[in-house]
Amino acid sequence: MNIAVTSGKGGTGKTFVTLNLARTYPQKLTVLDCDVEEPNCDLFLQAKELKSEHFSILVPKLQEDLCTGCRLCAQVCEFNAIVMLAGKPLVMEDLCHSCGACSLLCPEKALIEVPHRIGMVSQKQKDDILLVEGRLDIGKALAVPLIRQVKKVGSDTKPQMMLIDSPPGTSCPMVWSIDGSDVVVLVAEPTAFGLHDLGLAVETVKEVGLPFGVIINKEGMGDNRVKEFCLKEEIPILGTIPYDKDLSRLLNEGKIAVDEIDSYRLLFEQLWKNILALAPHKEAVDEHLF
């Protein structure tokens, strides 16, 4: 079963929710850190690295002696990654989406595909948690291919339960991260900004067509507008997490709440029950886990 945790904006606490759910789960599970532009699950897990591999996409490389300057490659490129300069195509690697159209359609076969590194994928272990982490190289723009690779590596481990820490927002990286999940957990904070971005995230998840619910984090910090929105839209509220200075202290120390405070373990056990109740295939998970 795949559970994706995401949010409409950064800073709402989706990584906090992901890791506390992971540490509460009583069996082995896999966590995917798909927030590849800013992966931070391991800041708290401090897991032992098992394997780390470079990840590359294929980009076109020009063989100048074969090129006749016909411009077809630049015309078919939907991403403007090829421009003509002095009658020859110039490939801008960081704009290329690795679709292969230019090399496929080049009549002279003047473009060949070569690897272009964009990041790393690592597998790390902490107790019963296998962490698969994607880390986009500095200056690289294409997060989605790396996210797809993280999900592939995670799926290849054939876990019974997989938690996905998604990028925030509503753009392509978020959509690709939650794609194929059994349940999407939206983490929101009870503020005006939190409500605005939650509304966008709700629209996105509805468009994708996945079951979802909301966890309200930092309850008591703002007002009731997020709760009222969920009730009006008939969106399941999976639970609330209080605004707690002791919790902030633990986070600043790089600690995981359920490992330190028993009341938070009980809270996240109940969150698990509420999340699994939304899953269309909940019979695949032992109902007596918690």
Secondary structure as the mmCIF struct_conf table of DSSP 4:
data_model
#
loop_
_struct_conf.conf_type_id
_struct_conf.id
_struct_conf.beg_label_comp_id
_struct_conf.beg_label_asym_id
_struct_conf.beg_label_seq_id
_struct_conf.end_label_comp_id
_struct_conf.end_label_asym_id
_struct_conf.end_label_seq_id
STRN STRN1 ASN A 2 THR A 6
BEND BEND1 GLY A 8 LYS A 9
TURN_TY1_P TURN_TY1_P1 GLY A 10 GLY A 11
BEND BEND2 THR A 12 GLY A 13
HELX_RH_AL_P HELX_RH_AL_P1 LYS A 14 THR A 24
BEND BEND3 PRO A 26 GLN A 27
STRN STRN2 LEU A 29 ASP A 33
TURN_TY1_P TURN_TY1_P2 VAL A 36 GLU A 37
BEND BEND4 GLU A 38 GLU A 38
HELX_RH_AL_P HELX_RH_AL_P2 CYS A 41 LEU A 45
HELX_LH_PP_P HELX_LH_PP_P1 ALA A 47 ALA A 47
STRN STRN3 LYS A 48 LEU A 62
TURN_TY1_P TURN_TY1_P3 GLU A 64 LEU A 66
HELX_RH_AL_P HELX_RH_AL_P3 LEU A 72 VAL A 76
TURN_TY1_P TURN_TY1_P4 GLU A 78 PHE A 79
STRN STRN4 ILE A 82 LEU A 85
TURN_TY1_P TURN_TY1_P5 ALA A 86 GLY A 87
STRN STRN5 LYS A 88 VAL A 91
HELX_RH_3T_P HELX_RH_3T_P1 GLU A 93 LEU A 95
HELX_RH_AL_P HELX_RH_AL_P4 ALA A 101 LEU A 105
TURN_TY1_P TURN_TY1_P6 PRO A 107 GLU A 108
STRN STRN6 LEU A 111 LYS A 126
TURN_TY1_P TURN_TY1_P7 ASP A 127 ASP A 128
STRN STRN7 ILE A 129 LEU A 136
HELX_LH_PP_P HELX_LH_PP_P2 ASP A 137 ASP A 137
TURN_TY1_P TURN_TY1_P8 ILE A 138 GLY A 139
HELX_RH_AL_P HELX_RH_AL_P5 VAL A 144 ASP A 156
TURN_TY1_P TURN_TY1_P9 THR A 157 THR A 157
BEND BEND5 GLN A 160 GLN A 160
STRN STRN8 MET A 162 ASP A 165
HELX_LH_PP_P HELX_LH_PP_P3 SER A 166 PRO A 167
BEND BEND6 PRO A 168 SER A 171
HELX_RH_AL_P HELX_RH_AL_P6 CYS A 172 ILE A 178
TURN_TY1_P TURN_TY1_P10 ASP A 179 GLY A 180
BEND BEND7 ASP A 182 ASP A 182
STRN STRN9 VAL A 183 ALA A 188
BEND BEND8 PRO A 190 THR A 191
HELX_RH_AL_P HELX_RH_AL_P7 ALA A 192 VAL A 208
TURN_TY1_P TURN_TY1_P11 GLY A 209 GLY A 209
STRN STRN10 PHE A 212 GLU A 219
TURN_TY1_P TURN_TY1_P12 GLY A 220 GLY A 220
BEND BEND9 MET A 221 GLY A 222
BEND BEND10 ASN A 224 ASN A 224
HELX_RH_AL_P HELX_RH_AL_P8 ARG A 225 LYS A 232
TURN_TY1_P TURN_TY1_P13 GLU A 233 GLU A 234
STRN STRN11 ILE A 237 PRO A 242
HELX_RH_AL_P HELX_RH_AL_P9 LYS A 245 ASN A 252
TURN_TY1_P TURN_TY1_P14 GLU A 253 GLY A 254
HELX_RH_AL_P HELX_RH_AL_P10 ALA A 257 GLU A 260
HELX_RH_AL_P HELX_RH_AL_P11 ASP A 262 LEU A 278
TURN_TY1_P TURN_TY1_P15 PRO A 280 HIS A 281
HELX_RH_3T_P HELX_RH_3T_P2 LYS A 282 ALA A 284
BEND BEND11 VAL A 285 VAL A 285
TURN_TY1_P TURN_TY1_P16 GLU A 287 HIS A 288
#
